[in-house]
């Protein structure tokens, strides 16, 4: 079993390995909410060489980036299951993000930050932006789309929505929608941000953002990402070494861990992007896979409380009902939802076999 410490404690160190993304300028873009983005830009990175039929699009999780081998280093890279020596791997930062793509922290045409004026987004908007990116790269067919966590929503929409054919779709640690628990956790995180006085209705200055609210939102998320078993195994009631005791300072190791994660998150993420990306994920609700022509694999983890195996089983039934070839893999890892980042063996073997046939 792989050691989870690297992901749990050194997420930012791995992401810091990212190269500088390229920026695709994609012109005017209309959103499903009626919004208008005059000059859409999507940040992207490619890994490997394109041979005309080996392109794989990776759809990242909620706060991911275009640097696929950075945040998914157990699965993507030379010789790994998503082999960048064999495939042309495309990573992108979602529309609404804050790592180079147009989002609420970007400058609007008037030279001011979009802020509260940025339009509400849907998963379908984000997929259409990805489509424009691929057209700009002269890619007219995909060997596979792979989506993890909320990125699974985008992969599922690719199977139905796109004008670009997709042979295979892999959905890992995801589902057809977010359940009540996820809706509640996302709302708690958004309220933490919006009730921070520095949020200012979404129009905060870039040098004085609502750091406290965003840190708390990240702490809430991390509690949900790990299973109770993983938290107990890693932290238990271990004391925090620097604690003075009998105070409101972190007394236990798990408290220190959450505070660390919240503070580090502020170094790389924007509060308004967190609001928009969680909201677009909340809106997604897949009722069927009718019209899909891809082959599917659905991968889930037994300890994942956010996207339990029953959701992958529901997707499997949808795929079969739509007449698509599909398979399912349920993997026993103790790390909860974060297993999709930590498991390079079971998940890796399933993905390698699926995309290589």
For each residue, the residues with C-beta under 8 A, 3 or more apart:
1: 333
2: 74 342 343 344 345
3: 6
4: 7 8 230 234 335 338 342
5: 8 9 10
6: 3 9 10 14
7: 4 10 11 14 338 341 342
8: 4 5 11 226 234 257 338
9: 5 6 257 260
10: 5 6 7 13 14
11: 7 8 14 15 71 261 264
12: 15 16 264 267 268
13: 10 16 17
14: 6 7 10 11 17 70 71 73
15: 11 12 18 65 67 70 71 268
16: 12 13 70
17: 13 14 67 69 70
18: 15 21 45 65 66 67 70
19: 45 67
20:
21: 18 43 44 45 65 66 67 93 99 100
22: 43 44 45 46
23: 41 42 43 44 100
24: 41 42 43 44 132 133 136 137
25: 39 40 41
26: 29 40 41 42 129 132 133 136
27: 39 40 132
28: 36 37 38 39 40
29: 26 36 37 40 95 125 128 129 132
30: 34 35 36 37
31: 34 35 36 37 119 120 121 122 125
32: 121 122 124 125
33: 119 120 121 122
34: 30 31 119
35: 30 31 118 119 120
36: 28 29 30 31 119
37: 28 29 30 31 40 102 119
38: 28 109
39: 25 27 28 102 109
40: 25 26 27 28 29 37 95 102 129 132
41: 23 24 25 26 100 101 102 106
42: 23 24 26 92 93 95 100 101 102 129 130 132 133
43: 21 22 23 24 65 66 92 93 97 99 100 101
44: 21 22 23 24 66 90 91 92 93 133
45: 18 19 21 22 66 67 68 90 91 92
46: 22 50 88 89 90 91 137
47: 68 69 76 77 84 88 89 91
48: 54 83 84 85 86 87 88 89
49: 88
50: 46 54 55 88 139
51: 54 88
52:
53: 141 143
54: 48 50 51 86 87 88 143
55: 50 87 88 90 134 139 141 142 143
56: 82 87 88 89 90 142 143 144 145 146 355
57: 90 92 130 134 142 144 145 146 158
58: 68 72 76 82 89 90 91 145 146 147 151
59: 130 145 146 147 148 151 152 153 154 155 158
60: 64 65 66 68 71 91 92 93 94 148 151
61: 64 71 148 149 150 151 340
62: 149 150 221 277 278 281
63: 265 269 274 277
64: 60 61 71 93 151
65: 15 18 21 43 60 70 71 91 93 97 99
66: 18 21 43 44 45 60 91 92 93 99 100
67: 15 17 18 19 21 45 70 71 91
68: 45 47 58 60 71 72 76 82 89 91
69: 17 47 72 73 76 77 84
70: 14 15 16 17 18 65 67 73
71: 11 14 15 60 61 64 65 67 68 341
72: 58 68 69 75 76 82 148 341
73: 14 69 70 76 77
74: 2 80 341 342 343 344 348
75: 72 80 81 82 344 347 348 351
76: 47 58 68 69 72 73 80 81 82 84 89
77: 47 69 73 80 82 83 84
78: 83 84 85
79: 83 85
80: 74 75 76 77 83 84 344 348
81: 75 76 344 347 348 349 351 352 355
82: 56 58 68 72 75 76 77 87 89 146 351 352 355
83: 48 77 78 79 80 86 87 352
84: 47 48 69 76 77 78 80 87 89
85: 48 78 79
86: 48 54 83
87: 48 54 55 56 82 83 84 143 355
88: 46 47 48 49 50 51 54 55 56
89: 46 47 48 56 58 68 76 82 84
90: 44 45 46 55 56 57 58 133 134 137 139
91: 44 45 46 47 58 60 65 66 67 68
92: 42 43 44 45 57 60 66 101 130 133
93: 21 42 43 44 60 64 65 66 97 98 99 100 101
94: 60 97 101 126 129 154 277
95: 29 40 42 101 102 103 121 125 126 129
96: 101 102 103 104 118 121 126 273 276 277 280
97: 43 65 93 94 100 101 103 273 277
98: 93 101 103 104 105 269 270 273
99: 21 43 65 66 93 268
100: 21 23 41 42 43 66 93 97
101: 41 42 43 92 93 94 95 96 97 98 106 129
102: 37 39 40 41 42 95 96 106
103: 95 96 97 98 106 114 118 270 272 273 276
104: 96 98 113 114 115 116 118 202 270 272 273 275 276
105: 98 113 114 206 270 272 273
106: 41 101 102 103 113 114
107: 111 112 113 114
108: 111 112 113 114 117
109: 38 39
110:
111: 107 108
112: 107 108 115
113: 104 105 106 107 108 203 206
114: 103 104 105 106 107 108 117 118
115: 104 112 118 202 203 204 272
116: 104 201 202 203 272
117: 108 114
118: 35 96 103 104 114 115 202 272 276
119: 31 33 34 35 36 37
120: 31 33 35 276 279 280
121: 31 32 33 95 96 125 126 276 279 280
122: 31 32 33 125 126 280 283 284
123: 126 127 153 154 157 280 281 283 284
124: 32 127 128 157 161
125: 29 31 32 95 121 122 128 129 280
126: 94 95 96 121 122 123 129 130 154 280
127: 123 124 130 131 154 157 158 161 162
128: 29 124 125 131 132 161
129: 26 29 40 42 94 95 101 125 126 132 133
130: 42 57 59 92 126 127 133 134 154 158
131: 127 128 134 135 162 163 164
132: 24 26 27 29 40 42 128 129 135 136
133: 24 26 42 44 90 92 129 130 136 137
134: 55 57 90 130 131 137 139 142 164
135: 131 132 138 139 164
136: 24 26 132 133
137: 24 46 90 133 134
138: 135
139: 50 55 90 134 135 142 164
140: 164 165
141: 53 55 164 165 166 167
142: 55 56 57 134 139 145 158 164 165 166 167
143: 53 54 55 56 87 167 168 355
144: 56 57 166 167 168 169 170 354 355
145: 56 57 58 59 142 154 155 158 159 166 168 169 170 294
146: 56 57 58 59 82 155 169 170 172 351 355
147: 58 59 151 152 153 154 155 156 158 169 170 171 172 174
148: 59 60 61 72 151 152 171 172 173 174 340
149: 61 62 152 172 173 174 306 307 337 340
150: 61 62 153 154 174 277 281
151: 58 59 60 61 64 147 148 154 155 174
152: 59 147 148 149 155 156 171 172 173 174 175 307
153: 59 123 147 150 156 157 174 281 284 286
154: 59 94 123 126 127 130 145 147 150 151 157 158
155: 59 145 146 147 151 152 158 159 169 170 171 174
156: 147 152 153 159 160 169 171 174 176 286 289 315
157: 123 124 127 153 154 160 161 162 284 286
158: 57 59 127 130 142 145 147 154 155 161 162 166 169 294
159: 145 155 156 162 166 169 289 292 293 294 296
160: 156 157 289 290 291 292
161: 124 127 128 157 158
162: 127 131 157 158 159 165 166
163: 131
164: 131 134 135 139 140 141 142
165: 140 141 142 162 293
166: 141 142 144 145 158 159 162 169 293 294
167: 141 142 143 144 294 295
168: 143 144 145 294 295 296 297 354 355
169: 144 145 146 147 155 156 158 159 166 292 294 295 296 297
170: 144 145 146 147 155 296 297 299 351 354 355
171: 147 148 152 155 156 174 296 297 298 299 312 315
172: 146 147 148 149 152 298 299 300 340 347 351
173: 148 149 152 299 300 301 304 306 307 337 339 340
174: 147 148 149 150 151 152 153 155 156 171 307 311 312
175: 152 178 179 307 311 312 314 315
176: 156 285 286 287 311 314 315 318
177: 284 285 286
178: 175 182 183 186 281 282 284
179: 175 182 183 311
180: 183 184
181: 184 185 224 305 306
182: 178 179 185 186 224 282 306
183: 178 179 180 186 187 282
184: 180 181 187 188
185: 181 182 188 189 220 221 224
186: 178 182 183 189 190 278 279 281 282
187: 183 184 190 191
188: 184 185 191 192 217 220
189: 185 186 192 193 216 217 218 220 221 274 278
190: 186 187 193 194 217 274 275 278 279
191: 187 188 194 195
192: 188 189 195 196 213 214 216 217 220
193: 189 190 196 199 210 213 214 216 217 271 274 275
194: 190 191 199 213 275
195: 191 192 199 213
196: 192 193 199 210 211 212 213 214 271
197: 200 210
198: 204 208 209 210 211 212 213
199: 193 194 195 196 202 204 210 213 271
200: 197 203 204 210
201: 116
202: 104 115 116 118 199 272 275
203: 113 115 116 200
204: 115 198 199 200 208 209 210 271
205: 208 209
206: 105 113 209
207:
208: 198 204 205
209: 198 204 205 206 214 266 270 271
210: 193 196 197 198 199 200 204 213 214 271
211: 196 198 214 215 266
212: 196 198 215 216
213: 192 193 194 195 196 198 199 210 216 217 271
214: 192 193 196 209 210 211 217 218 262 265 266 269 271 274
215: 211 212 218 219 259 262 263 265 266
216: 189 192 193 212 213 219 220 262
217: 188 189 190 192 193 213 214 220 221 271 274
218: 189 214 215 221 222 261 262 265 269
219: 215 216 222 223 258 259 261 262
220: 185 188 189 192 216 217 223 224
221: 62 185 189 217 218 224 225
222: 218 219 225 226 257 258 261
223: 219 220 226 231 258
224: 181 182 185 220 221 305 306 336 337
225: 221 222 306 336 337 338
226: 8 222 223 230 231 234 335 336 337 338
227: 230 231 303 304 305 334 335 336 337
228: 231 232 336
229: 232 233 303 334 336
230: 4 226 227 233 234 303 334 335 336 338
231: 223 226 227 228 234 235 254
232: 228 229 235 236
233: 229 230 236 334
234: 4 8 226 230 231 254
235: 231 232 238 252 253 254 257
236: 232 233
237: 252
238: 235 252 253 254
239: 243 251 252 253
240: 243 250 251 252 253 255 256
241:
242:
243: 239 240 247 249 250 251 252
244: 247 249
245: 251
246:
247: 243 244 251
248:
249: 243 244
250: 240 243 255 256 259
251: 239 240 243 245 247 255
252: 235 237 238 239 240 243 255 256
253: 235 238 239 240 256 257
254: 231 234 235 238 257 258
255: 240 250 251 252 258 259
256: 240 250 252 253 259 260
257: 8 9 222 235 253 254 260 261
258: 219 222 223 254 255 261 262
259: 215 219 250 255 256 262 263
260: 9 256 257 263 264
261: 11 218 219 222 257 258 264 265
262: 214 215 216 218 219 258 259 265 266
263: 215 259 260 266 267
264: 11 12 260 261 267 268
265: 63 214 215 218 261 262 268 269
266: 209 211 214 215 262 263 269
267: 12 263 264
268: 12 15 99 264 265
269: 63 98 214 218 265 266 273 274
270: 98 103 104 105 209 273 274
271: 193 196 199 204 209 210 213 214 217 274 275
272: 103 104 105 115 116 118 202 275 276
273: 96 97 98 103 104 105 269 270 276 277
274: 63 189 190 193 214 217 269 270 271 277 278
275: 104 190 193 194 202 271 272 278 279
276: 96 103 104 118 120 121 272 273 279 280
277: 62 63 94 96 97 150 273 274 280 281
278: 62 186 189 190 274 275 281 282
279: 120 121 186 190 275 276 282 283
280: 96 120 121 122 123 125 126 276 277 283 284
281: 62 123 150 153 178 186 277 278 284
282: 178 182 183 186 278 279
283: 122 123 279 280
284: 122 123 153 157 177 178 280 281
285: 176 177
286: 153 156 157 176 177 289 315 318
287: 176
288: 318 321 322
289: 156 159 160 286 292 296 315 318 319 321 322 324
290: 160 321 322
291: 160 322
292: 159 160 169 289 296 319 322 324
293: 159 165 166 324
294: 145 158 159 166 167 168 169 324
295: 167 168 169 324 325 326
296: 159 168 169 170 171 289 292 315 316 319 324 325 326 327
297: 168 169 170 171 326 327 328 329 350 351 354
298: 171 172 312 313 315 316 319 326 327 328 329
299: 170 171 172 173 312 328 329 330 331 340 347 350 351
300: 172 173 304 307 308 309 311 312 328 329 330 331
301: 173 304 309 330 331 332 333 335 336 337 339 340 343
302: 309 330 331 332 333
303: 227 229 230 332 333 334 335 336 339
304: 173 227 300 301 307 308 309 336 337 339
305: 181 224 227 308 336 337
306: 149 173 181 182 224 225 336 337
307: 149 152 173 174 175 300 304 311 312 337
308: 300 304 305 311
309: 300 301 302 304 312 313 330
310: 313 314
311: 174 175 176 179 300 307 308 314 315
312: 171 174 175 298 299 300 307 309 315 316 328 330
313: 298 309 310 316 317 328
314: 175 176 310 311 317 318
315: 156 171 175 176 286 289 296 298 311 312 318 319
316: 296 298 312 313 319 320 326 327 328
317: 313 314 320 321
318: 176 286 288 289 314 315 321 322
319: 289 292 296 298 315 316 322 324 325 326
320: 316 317 323 324 326
321: 288 289 290 317 318
322: 288 289 290 291 292 318 319
323: 320
324: 289 292 293 294 295 296 319 320
325: 295 296 319
326: 295 296 297 298 316 319 320
327: 296 297 298 316 354
328: 297 298 299 300 312 313 316
329: 297 298 299 300 346 347 350
330: 299 300 301 302 309 312
331: 299 300 301 302 339 343 346 347 350
332: 301 302 303 346
333: 1 301 302 303 339 342 343 346
334: 227 229 230 233 303 339
335: 4 226 227 230 301 303 338 339 342 343
336: 224 225 226 227 228 229 230 301 303 304 305 306 339
337: 149 173 224 225 226 227 301 304 305 306 307 340
338: 4 7 8 225 226 230 335 341 342
339: 173 301 303 304 331 333 334 335 336 342 343 347
340: 61 148 149 172 173 299 301 337 343 347
341: 7 71 72 74 338
342: 2 4 7 74 333 335 338 339
343: 2 74 301 331 333 335 339 340 346 347 348
344: 2 74 75 80 81 347 348
345: 2 348 349
346: 329 331 332 333 343 349 350
347: 75 81 172 299 329 331 339 340 343 344 350 351
348: 74 75 80 81 343 344 345 351 352
349: 81 345 346 352 353
350: 297 299 329 331 346 347 353 354
351: 75 81 82 146 170 172 297 299 347 348 354 355
352: 81 82 83 348 349 355 356
353: 349 350 356 357
354: 144 168 170 297 327 350 351 357
355: 56 81 82 87 143 144 146 168 170 351 352
356: 352 353
357: 353 354
